[in-house]
Amino acid sequence: MVASPSPTPSIQDRFFADVPCFGCGPGNAKGLQLKSFEGPDDTVRAVFQPWPEHDNGLGFLNGGIIATLLDCHSAAAVVLGAQQRGLVPDGTLQYVTAGIDVSYRRPSPLHEPAELVARLVSADDQQIAVDAELWWQDKLRATASSTWKRWRPRPASGH
């Protein structure tokens, strides 16, 4: 089930190349550097190779890293889906995670690549819902359902 590399730039590199997010920001040299790509059937897909530092102490992928991967991979689905639906004029990430529910089903690999799959469940101008999954050896390892709210910066109040 591992996705083949895409000849096109990742969603992160296309839409938020300078963002310093730890999980998916190309602008963070010490971050996870997650690269997500448009997949078949309205999915977004990524392959992630864990680092030895991501060990949970028992030889598996740390749960916090899994949650970060699922959250940041969902961000790629959000920005791509919002852009495709005309919800944002320039394809930038204008939504933030309002909530995420992660379920761990089986231990996840530490020394082999895992695949991430995300799908938009619903989308409108104010809110986007995404389901994401982490797979290894054709078995579902973790799932996440997240809600993203539209973020609009407010001008400084001056006090």
C-alpha positions as CSV (number, residue, x, y, z in Angstrom):
1,M,0.0,0.0,0.0
2,V,3.0,2.3,0.1
3,A,2.6,5.2,-2.3
4,S,5.1,5.8,-5.1
5,P,6.9,9.1,-5.1
6,S,5.2,11.9,-7.1
7,P,7.0,13.9,-9.8
8,T,5.0,17.0,-8.6
9,P,6.0,19.1,-5.5
10,S,4.3,18.1,-2.3
11,I,1.2,20.0,-1.1
12,Q,3.4,21.5,1.7
13,D,6.0,22.7,-0.8
14,R,3.3,24.1,-3.1
15,F,1.1,25.9,-0.6
16,F,3.1,26.7,2.5
17,A,6.8,26.4,1.7
18,D,8.0,28.8,4.4
19,V,5.8,27.7,7.3
20,P,7.9,26.6,10.3
21,C,5.4,23.9,11.6
22,F,7.2,21.1,13.3
23,G,5.2,18.3,11.5
24,C,4.8,19.6,8.0
25,G,6.5,22.9,7.6
26,P,9.2,22.9,4.9
27,G,10.5,26.0,6.8
28,N,11.5,24.0,9.9
29,A,14.8,22.1,9.2
30,K,14.4,20.3,12.6
31,G,10.8,19.3,12.0
32,L,9.4,16.0,10.6
33,Q,9.3,17.4,7.0
34,L,6.1,15.5,6.1
35,K,5.4,15.5,2.3
36,S,1.8,14.9,1.3
37,F,0.5,14.3,-2.3
38,E,-2.8,14.3,-4.0
39,G,-3.9,10.6,-4.3
40,P,-6.7,8.7,-6.0
41,D,-10.3,8.8,-4.9
42,D,-10.1,12.3,-3.4
43,T,-7.4,11.2,-0.9
44,V,-4.2,12.8,0.2
45,R,-1.3,10.4,0.8
46,A,2.2,10.5,2.3
47,V,4.9,8.1,3.3
48,F,6.8,8.8,6.5
49,Q,10.0,7.2,7.6
50,P,10.3,7.4,11.4
51,W,13.6,8.4,13.0
52,P,15.2,6.5,15.8
53,E,14.4,9.5,18.1
54,H,10.7,8.8,17.6
55,D,10.9,5.6,19.8
56,N,8.1,5.2,22.4
57,G,10.6,3.4,24.6
58,L,9.3,-0.1,23.5
59,G,10.7,0.0,19.9
60,F,7.6,1.4,18.3
61,L,6.6,4.9,16.9
62,N,5.7,7.4,19.7
63,G,2.0,8.2,20.1
64,G,2.7,12.0,20.1
65,I,4.6,11.7,16.8
66,I,1.7,9.7,15.4
67,A,-0.8,12.4,16.5
68,T,1.4,15.1,15.0
69,L,1.6,13.2,11.7
70,L,-2.1,12.7,11.5
71,D,-2.8,16.4,12.4
72,C,-0.3,17.7,9.9
73,H,-1.3,15.3,7.1
74,S,-4.9,16.5,7.7
75,A,-3.6,20.0,7.2
76,A,-2.5,19.0,3.7
77,A,-6.0,17.7,2.9
78,V,-7.5,20.9,4.3
79,V,-5.4,23.2,2.2
80,L,-5.8,21.2,-1.0
81,G,-9.6,20.8,-0.4
82,A,-10.1,24.4,0.4
83,Q,-8.2,25.5,-2.7
84,Q,-10.0,23.1,-4.9
85,R,-13.4,24.3,-3.6
86,G,-12.5,28.0,-3.9
87,L,-12.7,28.5,-0.2
88,V,-9.4,30.4,-0.1
89,P,-8.2,32.6,-2.9
90,D,-4.5,31.7,-2.9
91,G,-4.3,28.2,-1.5
92,T,-2.8,29.2,1.8
93,L,-3.6,27.4,5.0
94,Q,-6.3,29.6,6.5
95,Y,-7.8,27.0,8.8
96,V,-6.5,25.8,12.2
97,T,-7.1,22.6,14.1
98,A,-10.1,23.1,16.4
99,G,-10.1,19.5,17.6
100,I,-8.6,16.1,16.9
101,D,-9.6,12.7,18.1
102,V,-6.8,10.1,17.7
103,S,-7.3,6.3,18.2
104,Y,-4.4,4.0,18.4
105,R,-5.3,0.5,17.1
106,R,-1.9,-1.4,16.8
107,P,1.7,-0.5,17.4
108,S,3.2,1.4,14.6
109,P,6.6,0.8,13.0
110,L,9.8,2.6,14.1
111,H,12.2,1.3,11.5
112,E,10.1,1.1,8.4
113,P,8.0,3.6,6.4
114,A,4.3,4.1,7.3
115,E,1.6,5.4,5.0
116,L,-0.8,8.2,5.8
117,V,-4.1,8.7,4.0
118,A,-6.5,11.6,4.6
119,R,-10.0,12.4,3.2
120,L,-12.2,15.5,3.6
121,V,-15.5,14.6,5.2
122,S,-17.1,18.0,4.8
123,A,-16.0,21.5,3.9
124,D,-17.5,25.0,3.9
125,D,-16.1,28.5,4.4
126,Q,-16.1,28.2,8.2
127,Q,-15.2,24.6,9.0
128,I,-13.6,21.6,7.4
129,A,-13.7,18.0,8.8
130,V,-11.0,15.4,7.9
131,D,-10.5,11.7,8.6
132,A,-6.9,10.5,8.5
133,E,-5.3,7.1,8.9
134,L,-1.8,5.6,9.5
135,W,-1.1,2.3,7.8
136,W,1.8,-0.2,8.0
137,Q,1.9,-3.7,6.4
138,D,-1.6,-3.2,5.1
139,K,-3.0,-2.9,8.6
140,L,-4.6,0.2,10.1
141,R,-2.4,1.4,13.0
142,A,-4.1,4.7,14.0
143,T,-6.9,7.0,13.0
144,A,-7.9,10.6,13.5
145,S,-11.0,12.7,13.0
146,S,-10.3,16.4,13.1
147,T,-12.2,19.6,12.8
148,W,-10.6,22.7,11.3
149,K,-12.0,26.2,11.8
150,R,-11.4,29.2,9.6
151,W,-8.8,31.6,11.0
152,R,-8.8,35.3,10.2
153,P,-6.2,37.4,11.8
154,R,-7.5,40.4,13.6
155,P,-5.8,43.8,13.6
156,A,-3.9,44.7,16.7
157,S,-6.0,46.7,19.1
158,G,-3.3,49.1,20.1
159,H,-3.5,48.7,23.9
